[in-house]
Amino acid sequence: MARLFPPNTRTEFVDLVCGGMSILAAARRVGVTHGAGRIWWAQSGHMLTVNMGPVGGLSDPAPTAEGPGGRALNLAERGMIQMGRRSGMSYAAIGEAIGRDKSVVWREVNRNASADGVYYASVAHTQAHQARRRPKPLKLVEDEALCRLIGVWMDDGWSPKLISAMLAFHFADDQTMQVSHETIYQALYVQTRGSLRADLAEKLSLKRKQRVPHTADRQKNSPYKDAFKISERPAEAADRAVPGHWEGDLIIGSDGTAIGTLVERSTRFTILLHLPGDHTADTVAAAMIREMGKLPDHLRLSITWDRGSELAGYARIQTALDTTLYFCDPHSPWQRGSNENTNRLLRFWFEKGSDLSVHTPDDLRQVAAKLNRRPRPTLNLETPANRLNQLLQAAA
């Protein structure tokens, strides 16, 4: 028959070991066998001692003296949490008693409760102390294979956050090939914390200045006074339920050079418009009719654009493509969110302030292909090219 001990015996034993006493000495102090002490210690949190022999104690016990409480919980606060849990107090009541939000208490208990669901303040405090003193090894210090893979993806303009998601997707069963985006940023900006190529940090800089709002609608006799407004766009376009609704804009370079961009809202498929020489209304209209005319009718239901002068020939575009153009409210680029985000990604290849006229139609097709083959978190890591191909096959 198992021997019964007072409820506070195990807590006293755990406190003694966390204070630096060996398991054997702590077991003798509270009046239990060495075997019982080893079992209690294993159940309390599985922290390693210097050795598991009779004289084994913690290799790095937490200090008993503490300053005033800060962002992290201190031993006194953890002691109040332990007492509150033993007394059946709610997380909210414990939080009020120690001046913390109830969510802090809930996380602390769930993070540090023992195998049998009991919270020991001394164990939780020692674990927190040892975690601070022993930081985790960084994966990007010597893992050359992982660094090479990250470098290849960053050369194609992938963000650290997308790289982290794709590593988790492709190596779901291999934790050694997974890394957070914050670790990638640290390795890029702190030379001693990683082995990534030094030039990869430049891939993150978009060199983007504050956007200058368009002023075309301030002019009298606006060409858009009879055009459809975005508020008149059908609901199927707003909720991305039906493919074939596009958003468009220009990427502006130096000396008036520009590239037109079109993004399909449901698939995020991107088309780039080659605009040699200028981006007048006639040039943009001709390029849009040429490129979008290659699409089937059901994939060009509408186009949403800003109120820039380059779309003054919208009536010609509507007639030629048998579509409808809708225009955003003045100075409201967020109403074309998909296009704005895509333009930000395209700045990896087309830097702001650079001469965009040097890019040939073949160059634009290659860049668009790279972007359309890029996995998108908004598409559950599918690519725009795959999504559009599925639509074309279904129509065929």
N, C-alpha and C positions, 0 to 999 in steps of 0.2 A: 504493500500500500504506500502510495506516494506521501512523503512528509509534507505537512502544510507549514508555511512560513507566514509571518505577518505581511500585510500588503506592501509595506515600505521596505522590506528586506532586499528585494531585487533592485529597487531604485537606489538604495544605499550602496549596494555592491557595484552597480554600474557607475555611480558617481565616484567611487573610490578608484576604479580602474581608469576612468577618464582623467582623474587627477594625477595619474602617473604611477599608481600602485600596481603591483603584479596581480595577475588573476588569482594565484595561490594565496597571496597575502590578503587580498580583498575577501576571498572566500572564507578564510579563517576569521577575519575580523567580524563578518556578519554571521558566522556560525554554520556554514554549509560546506559540503565536500568540494574538493577541487574539481571533480567531474561535473557537479551541478553548476559550479561557477563558469566552467568552459561552455556549457550549454546555454546558460543565461547570456553570456557575452556574445555567442554566435547569434542568438535570437535578437539581440539588441541593435545590431547594425553591421556586423561583419567587418569592423575595422581591424586592420592588421596590427599586431604587436611586434616588438622587436624580434621575438621568437615565441613560439607557442609552448615553451617549456614552463616549468613551475614559476620561474622568476620573470617571465615575459611581461613587459608593460608596454604602454603606447610609445611609439618612436618619437612622436611629436605632440605631446598633450597641449591642449589649449591653455593659455595663461589664465590664472584665476583673477588677477586684478584687471579692471577695465576702466576706461574713461567713460564719459557721458555717451549715451546712445546716439547713433547717427542714422545713416541710411540703412545699414545692416542691423539686424537684431543683436542685442547683447545677451549675456548670460542671465541677467536678472529678468529680462523680458521673456526669455525662453523658460525660465523657472516659473513665471506667472502662467505661461501657456500650459506647462505641465500640470500645475496645480488646478487650473481651470478645467482641463480635460478630465482629470481625476474626479473633479466635483460635478461633472456633467454640464458645465456651462456651455452656452452656444458660442460659435466663432465671433458673432457680433459682440457678445458680452465680454469676451476675453479681449477683443480688439479695443473696446471702449476702456477697459481697465488699464491697458498698457499704452493707450494713445496711438493705436495703429488701426488701419482699415481692416475689416473682417477678412478681406481677400488675402491680406498678408498672412494672417493667422492660418487660414485654410491652406495656403500654399506651403507654409512652413511645416504644418502637421503632415500633409500628404507627401512632402518631399522626404521627411526624416523619421516617419513612424517606423517602428521595428517590424520584424516579420510577423509578429502576432498582433500588430495594430496598436501597440502602446507607444506613446511619445515620451522619450527621455530627454530632458533638457540638456544634460551634460553630453550625451552622445551627439545630439544635433549641433551643439556648440563646437565640439571637437571636430566633427566632420567639416563644418564651415571653415574652421581655422586651418585644417589641413588642406582643404581645397584652395584656399588663398595662398598657402605656402608652397604648394606643389602644382603649378599651372600645367595644363595638358600640353603634351608635345605638339608642335605645329606640323601639319602634314606636308606643307610646301617647302620644308627645309632641305630634304634630301630626296624626295620622290620625283625623280626626273621624268618618269613616264606621265605622271599626272600633270606636271608643269608643261610638258610638251603639248599635251592635249588641250590644256587651257590656252596655251599660246596660239594654237591653230585656230581655235574658235574666236579668240579675240582679234586675230588678223582678219577675220570675216565680219568684224563689227559686233560680235555678240557681247552683251553686257555680263558682268559677274553674276547678276541675279539669274539670268537665263542659263548661264553655264552651270551654276549650282543646281538648278532644276533638272537640266538634262543629265548631269552626272547621277543624280538620284534616280532618274528614270532608266538610264541604260545600265547602271550598276546597283540595282536595288538590293542585291544580295551580297554586295562587297562594300563594307563600310570604309575600307582603305582608299577607295576611289571616289568618295563623296566628301565634299567640302562646302562650307557656307560661303556666301558671297562676301561676308565681312572678312573672312580669312583671306580671300583673294585681294580685297582692297588693302588689307594690312601688309600683305606680301608685296604689293605694288609700290606702296608709299614708304615702307620702312625696310631699308635694304637688308638689315640683319634678320628679318623675319621670313625670308623666303628665297627661293631660287628661280623665280620667274624672270624672263628677260627684262632688262631695265627699260627697253623701249616700249614695253606694253603699256606703261602708264600713260603714254601719249595717246593711246587708242581710246581712252576714256574722255578726253577733252573734246567737247563739241565746239568750243570757241564761239558760243552763242551769246550775242548781246540781247539787250531788252528789245522786244518786238515793237516796231513803230506802227501804230494803228493807221489803217487806211482812212483817207479823207475824201474819197470820191463822192460820198453822199452829201457832203457839205456844199458841193457845187450845185448851182441852179440847173434846172432842166436835166436832172439825172436820167441816164438811159434805163434805169431800173424802176422807174415810177409805175410802169405797167406790168412789171415782172411778178412772178409768183414768189411769195414770201415763204420762209421755212415753216412758219406756223400753218401753212396750207398743205404741207407735205403729208401724205397719207400715213396712218399709224403703222402700217406694215414696214415702212422705211425706218421709222423711229425706233421700233423694237427689234429690228434686224430679223424679223420673222421670215421675210421673203427676200431671196437674193436678187441682185440686179439694180440695187440702189447705190450710187457712187458719190464720193466726196472729192472735190478737186481744189487745187491751189497752185501757186508758183513757188519754186525755190529761186531766190534772187542771188546773183553773184555780182562780181565787179563789173563796172562799165555797162550796166544795163543788161548783162547776160542773164539768162533764166532757163529753167527746165520746168515743164509742166508735170504735175503729179496727179494721178487718179487712183483712189482706193475704194474697192468694193466693201460695203459695210459689213456684210455677214461673213465673208471669207477672208477679208483683209488683203485680197489680191491687189497687186499694185501694177499700174501701167505708167510708164514715163514718156513724156512728150518731148520730142526733139524740136527746139525752137531756134533755128539758125538765124543769127543776125539781130532779131528783135523779138519782143513779146507783145506786139500790137494785137488788136482784136482780130484782124484778118488772119494773122499768123497762127494764133492760138486756136481759132475756129477751124482752120484747115488741118492742123495737127490732130485736134480732138476728133474730127470727122474721120480722118484717115485711120487712126488707131482703134477707136471704138466701133467703127464700121465693120471690123473683123469679128465682132462678138455677135452671137445670136440675138434675135429681137428680145427674148425674155430675160436677157442679162443686161439690158440697158433701159431700165424702167424710168430712172430719174437720175439727175446729177445735182448735187448741192455745192454751191461755190460762194466765195466772198464777193463783196461788191466792188471788186477792182475793175479798172477800165479795160483790162484784157478780155473781159467777157461781155463787152458791149454788143458783140454780134451774136448774142445768145439765141435770137430768133432764127437765125440761119442754122445754128447747131440743132435746135429743136426740130426743125423741118427735115434736115438731112438724116438725123438719127432716129426720127420718130420717137422722141423722148421728151421729158419735161425737166426744165431747169428751175431750181429753187434757190433763192438767195438768202444768206444769213442776215440777221440784224446787224446794223453798223457796229463795228468794233467788237464783234462777238466770235472770235476764232474758236472758242470751246464748243460752238454749235457744229463744228466739223472735227470732232475729237479724234476720230480714226485717222483722218488725213493729217492733222497736226502731229499726232504721235509718229506717223510714218515719215513725215518730213524731218522730224528729229532724228530718226534712225538713218535717213538718207544723208544727213550731214556728215556721217562717217566717211562717205565717198566724195561728197560735194561740199567742201568746207565753205563756210560763210566768208565772203570777201574774195573768193578765188574766181578765176575766169572760167565760167561754165561753158563757154563756146568751144573749148578744146575737146569736149566729149562728143564723140561721133554717135550716130544712131546705134551702131553695134555696141559701143561702150554702155549706152543706156540699157540696151536689152540684157547685157551681161549683169549689170548691177540689179536690175529688176528681177532677173532669174535668181540671183543670190538671195535677195530679200524674200522672194516668194518661196524659196526652199528652206527658209529659216523657221524653226519651230516657234510657235507662239503660245505663251501661257493662256491667253484668252481663248485659244482653240484647243485646250487640253493637250498642248504640245504637238498638235498636228501642224502641217504647213499650209499656207494659203494655196499653194499649187495643188496639193492633194484635194483640198476642199473644192476648188473650182473644177478640177478634173472630174470629181464625183458628180457635180452638177451637169457638166457637159455630157457625161456618159448617160446620165438619167434622161436627159433630153433626147439623146440619140436613140 
